[in-house]
């Protein structure tokens, strides 16, 4: 009998807390070998390479280092994010530039570095988007703009990479309980979001979930309802 097949390999960014940590744990439970790429090391996982996601060139080099001995990559989950807020009139150059670098340019550089191994495995890319990409809000210009642009990156990847067997899913969630002290009944748990990532990655190879729009199961009463909404667009 031949040697047993190696477990599938996943690379997850931003996996040292919150949603990313839950995704990492769920994928390990699913049987993946998980490698991480974070700003700071995980307290409970071996990930010796860290990187400043505000430096996209460094992200590409770090990804190559993390995957240097990998024969293939079955799943890439791009989760690292920055959420600097500010009105158009007030957002600082530093906050704007950081949002573009972390939320948009770094994911592209990461995908570019991983694509040869993803093609070899006919693997899957999951880009973590946000409702902010299609539902802009005051004070969120940098976050909303970069998440909207990431949606276009996902669409182009869908058109370009399926011919190579690589599928892309944009997961666009609403409010998540990303912090341990957040117990809101109107947000999703990080474990629930991780389950959806797992589900998206396990779909049959002749299908792809291009975008998953994920909302909390319960809805709080909005501040403006009914016909009055028309005055607040």
C-alpha positions as CSV (number, residue, x, y, z in Angstrom):
1,X,0.0,0.0,0.0
2,X,1.2,3.6,-0.7
3,X,1.8,6.2,1.8
4,X,-1.4,8.0,3.1
5,X,-2.1,11.3,1.4
6,X,-0.9,14.4,3.2
7,X,-3.5,16.5,4.9
8,X,-4.7,19.6,3.0
9,X,-2.7,22.8,3.7
10,X,-4.3,26.1,4.5
11,X,-2.7,29.6,5.0
12,X,-4.8,32.0,7.2
13,X,-3.9,35.6,7.8
14,X,-4.9,37.6,10.9
15,X,-5.4,34.3,12.8
16,X,-4.1,35.3,16.2
17,X,-7.5,36.6,17.5
18,X,-11.2,37.0,16.8
19,X,-12.6,35.6,13.5
20,X,-9.2,34.5,12.2
21,X,-8.4,32.5,15.3
22,X,-11.8,30.8,15.0
23,X,-11.2,30.0,11.3
24,X,-7.8,28.6,12.1
25,X,-9.3,26.3,14.9
26,X,-12.1,25.2,12.6
27,X,-9.8,24.3,9.7
28,X,-7.6,22.3,12.1
29,X,-10.7,20.4,13.3
30,X,-11.5,19.8,9.6
31,X,-8.2,18.1,9.1
32,X,-6.1,20.9,7.6
33,X,-2.6,21.7,8.4
34,X,-2.8,25.4,9.0
35,X,0.0,27.9,8.6
36,X,-0.5,31.5,9.8
37,X,0.7,34.9,8.8
38,X,0.0,37.6,11.4
39,X,1.3,40.9,12.7
40,X,2.1,39.2,16.0
41,X,2.6,35.6,16.9
42,X,-0.3,33.4,18.1
43,X,-0.1,32.5,21.7
44,X,-1.5,29.0,21.0
45,X,-0.1,28.2,17.6
46,X,3.3,27.9,16.0
47,X,3.7,30.6,13.4
48,X,7.3,31.9,13.4
49,X,6.9,34.4,10.5
50,X,5.2,37.7,11.3
51,X,4.7,40.7,9.1
52,X,3.5,44.3,8.9
53,X,0.5,44.1,6.6
54,X,0.9,47.9,6.0
55,X,4.0,46.9,3.9
56,X,2.7,44.9,1.0
57,X,6.1,44.1,-0.4
58,X,7.0,42.5,3.0
59,X,3.7,40.6,2.9
60,X,4.7,39.0,-0.4
61,X,8.1,38.0,0.9
62,X,6.6,36.7,4.2
63,X,4.1,34.6,2.3
64,X,6.9,33.1,0.2
65,X,8.8,32.3,3.3
66,X,5.8,30.6,5.0
67,X,5.2,28.5,2.0
68,X,8.8,27.9,0.9
69,X,8.7,24.1,1.6
70,X,5.0,23.6,0.7
71,X,4.3,21.4,-2.4
72,X,0.8,22.8,-2.8
73,X,-1.7,25.1,-1.1
74,X,-5.3,24.0,-0.8
75,X,-6.9,27.0,0.9
76,X,-5.9,30.6,1.4
77,X,-8.0,32.6,3.8
78,X,-7.3,36.4,3.6
79,X,-8.6,37.8,6.9
80,X,-6.1,40.4,8.2
81,X,-7.7,43.8,8.2
82,X,-7.5,47.3,9.6
83,X,-10.5,49.4,10.6
84,X,-9.4,52.9,10.9
85,X,-12.4,55.3,10.7
86,X,-12.8,59.0,9.9
87,X,-14.9,61.3,7.8
88,X,-13.7,62.2,4.3
89,X,-12.9,65.7,5.7
90,X,-10.9,64.3,8.6
91,X,-9.3,61.0,7.7
92,X,-5.6,61.2,8.0
93,X,-3.2,60.4,5.2
94,X,-1.7,57.7,7.5
95,X,-5.1,56.0,8.2
96,X,-6.1,56.2,4.5
97,X,-2.8,54.8,3.3
98,X,-2.8,52.0,5.9
99,X,-6.3,51.0,4.9
100,X,-5.4,50.8,1.2
101,X,-2.2,48.9,2.0
102,X,-3.7,46.4,4.5
103,X,-7.2,45.8,3.2
104,X,-6.4,46.0,-0.6
105,X,-2.8,45.9,-1.7
106,X,-1.6,43.3,0.8
107,X,-4.3,40.8,-0.2
108,X,-3.4,41.2,-3.9
109,X,0.3,40.6,-3.1
110,X,-0.5,37.7,-0.9
111,X,-2.7,36.0,-3.6
112,X,0.1,36.6,-6.2
113,X,2.6,34.9,-4.0
114,X,0.3,31.9,-3.3
115,X,-1.2,31.4,-6.8
116,X,1.4,28.9,-8.1
117,X,0.8,26.6,-5.2
118,X,-3.0,27.2,-5.3
119,X,-3.0,26.3,-9.0
120,X,-1.0,23.1,-8.3
121,X,-3.6,22.1,-5.8
122,X,-6.6,23.5,-7.7
123,X,-7.2,25.2,-4.4
124,X,-9.6,27.8,-3.0
125,X,-9.3,31.4,-2.0
126,X,-11.6,33.0,0.6
127,X,-11.4,36.8,0.9
128,X,-13.0,38.2,4.0
129,X,-15.0,41.2,2.8
130,X,-17.6,43.1,4.7
131,X,-21.1,44.6,4.5
132,X,-19.2,47.9,4.4
133,X,-18.2,47.1,0.8
134,X,-21.8,47.6,-0.3
135,X,-23.4,49.5,2.6
136,X,-21.3,52.6,3.1
137,X,-21.6,54.6,6.3
138,X,-20.5,58.0,7.6
139,X,-17.0,58.0,9.0
140,X,-16.1,54.8,7.1
141,X,-14.6,56.1,3.9
142,X,-11.3,54.2,4.1
143,X,-12.8,50.9,5.3
144,X,-15.8,51.1,2.9
145,X,-13.8,52.0,-0.1
146,X,-11.2,49.3,0.4
147,X,-13.8,46.6,1.1
148,X,-15.7,47.6,-2.0
149,X,-12.5,47.4,-4.1
150,X,-11.7,43.9,-2.6
151,X,-15.1,42.7,-4.0
152,X,-13.8,43.6,-7.5
153,X,-10.6,41.8,-6.8
154,X,-12.7,38.7,-6.0
155,X,-14.7,39.0,-9.2
156,X,-11.6,39.3,-11.4
157,X,-10.0,36.3,-9.7
158,X,-13.2,34.4,-10.4
159,X,-12.9,35.2,-14.1
160,X,-9.2,34.7,-14.4
161,X,-8.4,31.7,-12.1
162,X,-11.1,29.2,-12.6
163,X,-9.5,28.2,-15.9
164,X,-6.6,27.1,-13.7
165,X,-8.8,25.3,-11.2
166,X,-8.6,27.9,-8.5
167,X,-11.9,29.1,-7.0
168,X,-12.5,32.3,-5.1
169,X,-15.2,33.1,-2.6
170,X,-15.8,36.6,-1.1
171,X,-17.4,36.3,2.3
172,X,-19.1,39.5,3.2
173,X,-20.3,39.4,6.8
174,X,-22.2,41.9,8.9
175,X,-21.6,42.5,12.6
176,X,-19.4,39.9,14.4
177,X,-18.6,39.5,18.1
178,X,-14.8,39.8,17.4
179,X,-13.9,40.6,21.0
180,X,-14.1,38.3,24.0
181,X,-16.1,40.9,26.0
182,X,-18.7,41.4,23.3
183,X,-21.9,39.5,24.1
184,X,-24.3,41.2,21.8
185,X,-27.3,39.1,20.7
186,X,-27.4,41.0,17.4
187,X,-24.0,40.0,16.2
188,X,-22.6,36.7,14.9
189,X,-20.1,34.6,16.8
190,X,-16.7,34.1,15.3
191,X,-17.3,30.4,15.4
192,X,-20.4,30.7,13.2
193,X,-18.4,32.8,10.7
194,X,-15.6,30.1,10.8
195,X,-18.2,27.4,10.1
196,X,-19.3,29.3,6.9
197,X,-15.6,29.5,5.8
198,X,-15.3,25.8,6.3
199,X,-18.6,25.2,4.4
200,X,-17.5,27.4,1.5
201,X,-14.2,25.5,1.2
202,X,-15.9,22.2,1.2
203,X,-18.3,22.8,-1.7
204,X,-18.0,20.4,-4.7
205,X,-15.2,21.2,-7.1
206,X,-17.6,21.8,-10.0
207,X,-19.2,24.6,-8.0
208,X,-18.1,27.9,-6.5
209,X,-19.8,30.3,-4.1
210,X,-18.7,33.6,-5.6
211,X,-20.0,35.7,-2.8
212,X,-21.6,34.8,0.6
213,X,-23.5,37.7,2.2
214,X,-23.8,36.8,5.9
215,X,-26.1,38.5,8.3
216,X,-26.7,38.1,12.1
217,X,-29.7,35.8,12.8
218,X,-31.3,38.5,15.0
219,X,-32.0,42.1,14.1
220,X,-32.1,45.0,16.6
221,X,-34.7,47.8,16.0
222,X,-33.0,50.2,13.6
223,X,-33.0,54.0,14.5
224,X,-35.0,54.8,11.3
225,X,-37.8,52.6,10.0
226,X,-40.5,52.5,7.3
227,X,-41.0,55.4,5.0
228,X,-38.7,57.6,7.1
229,X,-35.8,55.6,5.7
230,X,-36.2,57.6,2.4
231,X,-35.1,60.7,4.3
232,X,-31.9,59.0,5.5
233,X,-30.3,57.7,2.3
